[in-house]
Amino acid sequence: MTVYRLVHHGELPAVRVGRSFRVPEQAVNDYLRDSYVETA
């Protein structure tokens, strides 16, 4: 559900194929890298 929410809000680029979404691997890696927060 998190991925669907990110796709629908435009935070994660995706291509619709039939009834499903395809998210490029690099887009997932970029999202994870940008959202990583280092703790103390």
Phi and psi in degrees as a GROMACS rama.xvg file:
@    title "Ramachandran Plot"
@    xaxis  label "Phi"
@    yaxis  label "Psi"
@TYPE xy
-62.4001  -43.2318  THR-2
-64.4979  -44.0848  VAL-3
-59.0206  -42.5287  TYR-4
-63.1377  -44.0607  ARG-5
-63.7589  -39.7658  LEU-6
-65.6883  -46.1807  VAL-7
-67.4835  -28.2608  HIS-8
-88.3554  -0.826031  HIS-9
80.715  10.5212  GLY-10
-82.7416  -17.7931  GLU-11
-134.558  117.911  LEU-12
-69.9254  143.56  PRO-13
-152.981  159.372  ALA-14
-116.007  132.923  VAL-15
-85.9123  126.848  ARG-16
-124.479  105.11  VAL-17
65.5917  -121.926  GLY-18
-100.252  4.74108  ARG-19
-119.846  170.462  SER-20
-113.911  143.42  PHE-21
-115.687  124.334  ARG-22
-110.459  124.492  VAL-23
-61.1635  142.353  PRO-24
-57.72  -40.7418  GLU-25
-63.683  -34.5668  GLN-26
-64.4772  -40.1473  ALA-27
-65.3226  -45.7212  VAL-28
-60.7411  -42.8615  ASN-29
-63.4011  -43.3193  ASP-30
-62.4238  -45.9017  TYR-31
-64.1422  -41.4574  LEU-32
-64.0645  -42.7774  ARG-33
-73.2018  -25.1887  ASP-34
-96.5391  -2.18039  SER-35
-69.3445  130.842  TYR-36
-122.1  120.493  VAL-37
-81.3241  132.689  GLU-38
-95.7092  163.754  THR-39
